Amino acid sequence: MDNEKEPITTTIAETENYLAWRADEPDNESTYHLELNNVTLHFFKEEWQEFLDLIETIVDEEL
């Protein structure tokens, strides 16, 4: 297998049950992934930013 074609993955944050990570693809696209127990959500960069904005709004409302 050609390692140059494999994405480079980076853990963003991790808890006992959840994991957020980024994959930098060979085509210079970054994808973001949330593993929540047995569910995984996949985001492109623009979708990830919108999701982060949503979470920020939720957190601000709860404070």
C-alpha distances in whole Angstrom, upper triangle without the diagonal:
4,6,9,8,9,13,15,17,20,23,26,29,29,32,32,31,30,27,26,23,21,18,18,15,14,17,19,20,21,21,23,23,26,26,30,30,28,28,25,26,24,26,25,27,30,30,30,32,35,34,35,38,39,38,40,43,43,43,46,48,48,49
4,5,6,7,11,13,16,19,22,25,28,29,32,33,32,30,27,26,22,20,17,16,13,11,14,17,18,19,20,23,23,26,27,30,31,30,29,26,27,24,25,24,25,29,29,28,31,33,33,33,37,38,37,39,42,42,42,45,47,47,48
4,5,5,9,10,13,16,19,22,25,26,29,30,29,27,24,23,19,17,14,13,12,10,14,15,17,17,18,20,21,24,24,28,29,28,27,24,25,22,23,22,23,27,27,26,29,31,31,31,34,35,35,36,39,40,40,42,45,44,46
4,6,8,9,13,16,20,22,25,26,30,31,31,28,25,23,20,17,14,12,10,7,11,12,14,15,17,20,21,24,25,29,30,30,29,25,25,22,22,21,22,25,26,25,27,30,30,30,33,35,34,36,39,39,39,42,44,44,45
4,7,9,12,16,19,22,25,26,29,30,30,27,24,22,18,16,12,11,8,6,9,11,13,14,15,18,19,22,23,27,28,27,26,23,23,20,20,19,20,23,24,23,26,28,28,28,31,33,33,34,37,38,38,40,42,43,44
4,7,9,13,16,19,21,22,26,27,26,24,20,19,15,13,9,9,7,7,10,12,12,12,13,15,16,19,20,24,25,24,23,20,20,17,18,17,18,22,22,21,24,26,26,26,29,31,30,32,35,35,35,38,40,40,41
4,6,10,13,15,18,19,23,24,24,21,17,15,12,9,6,5,4,6,9,9,10,9,10,12,13,16,17,21,23,22,21,17,17,14,15,14,15,19,19,18,20,23,22,23,26,27,27,28,31,31,32,34,36,36,38
4,7,10,13,16,17,21,23,23,20,16,14,10,8,6,5,7,8,11,10,11,9,11,12,13,16,17,21,23,23,22,18,18,16,16,15,15,19,20,18,20,23,22,22,25,27,26,27,30,31,30,33,35,35,36
4,7,10,12,14,17,19,19,16,12,11,7,6,4,6,9,11,14,13,12,10,9,10,10,13,14,17,19,20,19,15,15,13,14,14,14,18,18,16,18,21,20,19,23,24,23,24,28,28,27,30,32,32,33
4,6,9,11,15,17,17,15,11,9,6,5,7,8,11,14,16,14,14,11,11,10,10,12,13,17,19,20,19,16,16,14,15,15,14,18,18,15,17,20,18,17,21,22,21,22,25,26,25,27,30,29,30
4,6,7,11,14,14,11,8,6,4,6,9,11,15,18,20,18,16,13,12,10,10,10,11,14,16,18,17,14,15,14,15,16,15,19,18,15,17,19,17,16,20,21,19,20,24,23,22,25,27,27,27
4,7,11,14,14,11,8,5,5,7,10,13,16,19,21,18,17,13,12,9,9,10,12,14,16,18,17,15,14,14,14,15,14,17,16,12,14,17,15,13,16,18,15,16,20,20,19,21,24,23,24
4,7,11,11,8,6,5,7,10,13,16,19,23,24,22,20,16,15,12,11,10,11,12,14,17,16,14,15,15,16,17,17,19,18,14,16,18,15,13,17,18,15,16,19,19,17,20,23,21,22
4,7,8,6,4,6,9,12,15,18,21,24,26,24,22,19,17,14,12,10,9,10,12,15,15,14,15,16,17,20,19,22,20,17,19,20,17,16,20,20,17,18,21,20,19,22,24,22,23
4,5,5,6,9,12,16,19,22,25,28,30,28,26,22,20,17,14,12,10,10,11,14,15,15,16,18,20,22,22,24,22,19,21,22,19,18,21,20,17,19,22,20,18,22,23,21,22
4,6,8,12,14,18,21,24,27,30,32,30,28,25,22,19,16,13,11,10,9,13,15,15,17,20,22,25,25,27,25,22,24,25,22,21,24,23,20,22,25,22,21,25,26,23,24
4,7,11,14,17,20,23,25,29,31,29,27,23,21,17,14,11,8,7,6,9,11,12,14,17,19,23,23,25,23,20,22,23,19,19,23,21,18,21,23,21,20,24,25,22,24
4,7,10,14,17,20,22,26,27,26,23,20,17,14,11,7,6,5,6,10,10,10,11,14,16,19,20,22,19,16,19,20,16,16,19,18,15,18,21,18,18,22,23,21,23
4,6,10,13,16,19,22,24,22,20,17,14,11,8,6,5,7,9,11,11,9,11,12,14,17,17,19,17,14,17,18,15,15,19,18,16,18,21,19,19,22,24,23,24
4,7,10,14,16,20,21,19,17,13,11,7,6,5,6,9,12,13,12,10,9,10,11,13,13,16,14,11,13,15,12,12,16,16,14,16,19,18,18,21,23,22,23
4,7,10,13,16,18,16,14,10,9,6,5,7,8,12,14,15,14,11,11,10,11,12,12,15,14,11,14,16,14,14,17,18,16,18,21,21,21,24,26,25,26
4,6,9,13,14,12,10,7,6,4,6,9,11,15,17,18,16,13,12,10,9,10,10,13,13,10,13,15,14,14,17,19,18,19,22,22,22,25,27,27,28
4,6,10,11,10,8,6,5,6,8,11,13,17,19,19,17,14,13,10,10,10,11,14,14,12,15,18,17,17,20,21,21,23,25,26,26,28,31,31,32
4,7,8,6,6,4,7,9,11,15,17,21,23,23,21,17,16,13,12,11,11,14,15,14,16,19,18,18,21,23,23,24,27,28,28,30,32,33,34
4,5,5,5,6,8,11,13,17,19,22,24,24,22,18,17,14,13,11,12,15,16,15,18,20,20,21,24,25,25,27,29,30,31,33,35,36,37
4,5,7,9,11,15,17,20,22,26,28,27,25,22,21,17,17,14,15,18,20,19,21,24,24,24,27,29,29,30,33,34,34,36,39,39,40
4,6,9,11,15,17,21,23,27,29,28,26,22,21,17,16,13,13,16,18,18,20,22,23,24,26,28,28,30,32,33,34,36,38,39,40
4,6,10,13,16,20,22,26,28,28,26,22,20,16,15,12,11,14,16,16,17,20,21,21,23,25,26,27,29,31,31,33,35,36,37
4,7,10,13,17,20,23,26,25,23,19,17,13,11,8,8,11,13,13,14,17,18,18,20,22,23,24,26,28,29,30,32,33,35
4,7,10,14,16,20,23,22,20,16,14,11,9,7,6,10,11,10,12,15,15,15,18,20,20,21,24,25,25,27,29,30,31
4,7,10,13,16,19,19,16,12,10,7,6,5,6,10,9,8,11,13,13,14,17,18,18,20,22,23,24,26,28,28,30
4,7,10,13,16,17,14,10,8,6,5,6,7,10,9,7,10,12,11,11,15,15,15,17,20,20,20,23,25,25,27
4,6,10,13,13,10,7,6,5,6,9,10,13,11,9,12,14,11,12,16,16,15,18,20,20,20,23,25,25,26
4,6,9,10,8,5,5,7,9,12,13,15,12,10,13,14,11,12,15,15,13,16,18,17,18,21,22,22,24
4,6,7,6,4,7,9,12,15,17,19,16,14,17,18,14,15,19,18,16,19,21,20,20,23,24,23,26
4,6,5,6,8,11,14,18,19,20,17,15,18,18,15,16,19,17,15,18,20,18,18,22,23,21,24
4,6,8,11,14,17,21,22,24,21,19,22,22,19,19,23,21,19,22,24,21,21,25,26,24,26
4,7,10,13,17,20,23,24,21,20,23,23,19,21,24,22,21,24,26,23,24,28,28,26,29
4,7,10,13,17,19,21,17,16,20,19,16,18,21,19,18,22,23,21,22,26,26,25,27
4,7,10,14,16,18,15,13,17,17,14,16,19,18,17,20,22,21,22,25,26,25,28
4,7,10,13,14,11,10,14,14,11,13,16,15,15,18,19,18,20,23,24,24,26
4,7,10,12,9,9,12,13,11,13,16,16,16,19,20,20,22,24,25,26,28
4,6,8,5,5,9,10,9,11,14,14,14,17,19,19,20,23,24,25,27
4,6,5,6,9,10,10,12,14,15,16,18,20,21,22,24,26,27,29
4,5,5,6,9,10,11,12,14,15,17,19,20,21,23,24,26,27
4,5,5,6,9,10,11,13,14,15,17,19,20,21,23,25,26
4,5,5,6,9,10,10,12,14,15,17,18,20,21,23,25
4,5,5,6,9,10,11,12,14,15,16,18,20,21,23
4,5,5,6,9,10,10,12,14,15,16,18,20,21
4,5,5,6,9,10,11,12,14,15,17,19,20
4,5,5,6,9,10,11,12,14,15,17,19
4,5,5,6,9,10,10,12,14,15,17
4,5,5,6,9,10,11,12,14,16
4,5,5,6,9,10,11,13,15
4,5,5,6,9,10,11,13
4,5,5,6,9,10,11
4,5,5,6,9,10
4,5,5,6,9
4,5,5,6
4,5,5
4,6
4
